Amino acid sequence: MWTALRERHYRLINPVEARVLALVAQGYNAQEAARLMDVTPATVRRHVAEVCHRVFETTEIPQERDKLRVWIAPHLTCCIPLVHEMIENDRRTV
């Protein structure tokens, strides 16, 4: 059971990765996220790839951003609350 939980839940996301995940969850592409974070699109893509590498094994979903979008929703409250908080803060400022 512990192995199954570890495979499905990911808790070691740093604040920068959380910001990238929050922007991905809200539908921003790499260029838009990079502009908001004041980094290059390549940096955003690298963060997405690194998180995907740690979170996923082979899946049927081809694009990394799409994989994350599918994964983020059920994990917002249980293992990535910082991402949830960032999304809620973004919604309040819009």
Residue pairs with C-beta under 8 A, 6 or more apart in sequence:
9 75
9 78
9 79
10 51
10 54
10 55
10 75
10 79
10 80
11 79
11 80
12 54
13 21
13 51
13 80
13 82
13 83
15 82
16 37
16 47
17 47
17 50
17 51
18 80
18 82
18 83
18 86
19 37
19 86
20 33
20 37
20 44
20 47
20 48
20 51
21 51
21 68
21 72
21 80
21 83
22 83
22 86
22 87
22 90
23 32
23 33
23 36
23 37
23 44
24 33
24 48
24 65
24 68
24 69
24 72
25 68
25 69
25 72
25 73
25 76
25 83
25 87
26 87
26 90
28 36
29 65
30 41
30 44
30 45
30 48
30 65
31 41
33 41
33 44
34 40
34 41
34 43
34 44
37 43
37 44
48 64
48 65
48 68
49 64
51 68
52 64
52 67
52 68
55 67
55 68
55 71
56 67
56 71
59 67
61 67
61 70
72 80
72 83
76 83
76 84
76 87
77 84
